[in-house]
Amino acid sequence: MAREFSKVGVIGLGTMGAGIVEVFARNGIDVVAVEVDEAAVERGRGVLEHSTGRAVSRGKLSEQDQAALHSRVQFTASLDDLAECQLVVEAVPEQLELKKELFGKLDTIVGPEAVLATNTSSLSVTEIAVATGNPKRVVGMHFFNPAPVLQFVEVIRTVVTEDEVFEDVKALAIRLGKQPVIVGDKAGFIANALLFGYLNHAVSMFESRYASREDIDAAMRLGCGYPMGPLALMDLIGLDTAYEILDTMYKQGRDRLHAPSPVIKQMVSAGLKGRKSGRGFYTYAEPGSSQVV
Ligand code: 3HC
């Protein structure tokens, strides 16, 4: 019988994690939202409030539905609160050792039927899975940023993922209003494998002063009909995240398309991480804002 998924956990309430919490809660699912400490919990709560507040001000969500959505989310700094969850989605930073350690702990906290999913963008789901005592119940569940808006989820099956596990996660993605695809465990899966060579190329064009950031972005937005230009998209994804993804893909495939353009690392070191820090290729009204100044 298919799993029900009435209570799920999300670990990590950064750009992706907070969006994933919103997706579940909007669809009537109770969520345990976990961060590393109280300060990070409050930041995550702030991201969720900002996003649902925006939906209310645009007339897309009633205040009553907003209150109901928030009442479904339990914020906590303790992993032990995940004990009753039928699914846990991990969305912590893209560091393999961190994820492996976390999955090892989760294995002992949740029940034996619970599914463990990682939202990793490019790391090996298999390596994360084998950090648990039961790799059969581990999948990738890769959302796209902004998660509440984009209607696509990659479900990554490893060579040991049980069929029922990825079928149940696929059915859940449909229930969340997303189109799921099942994909194998290769760095970048489908979308990032195609996207990041292009983004990296745009950054090198900018770095070599071949064209201005506005012109590079206009070329793809106006000339090719993309919803946003590549440098604006880098800012949305976060330059630190983009660097980790490129670096992982480069190390796995040795395709120079993915050798991270040096300026990305320099910008990250200087704190220019994109929208989340208020400045990346563009400067924003405040950290987290989409308004370019
Ligand atoms: N969170 C929640 N909702 C958001 C949002 C956010 N961060 N940003 C925009 N929205 C909502 C708006 O509220 C609005 O909703 P409404 O239509 O119900 O009122 C809708 O999205 C459209 O927003 P805007 O009118 O402000 O702006 P746009 O029409 O330009 O859309 C966009 C903004 C959705 C970000 C669009 O530009 C877009 O799709 N850009 C491309 C994003 C993309 O390629 N993402 C994939 C990145 S790769 C990835 O995520 C993989 C990972 O592993 C790195």
Residues whose N, C-alpha, C, O or C-beta is under 5 A from the ligand:
A	BS01	3HC	S51 R58 K60 S121 F143 F144 N145 P146 P148 V149 P227 M228 I237
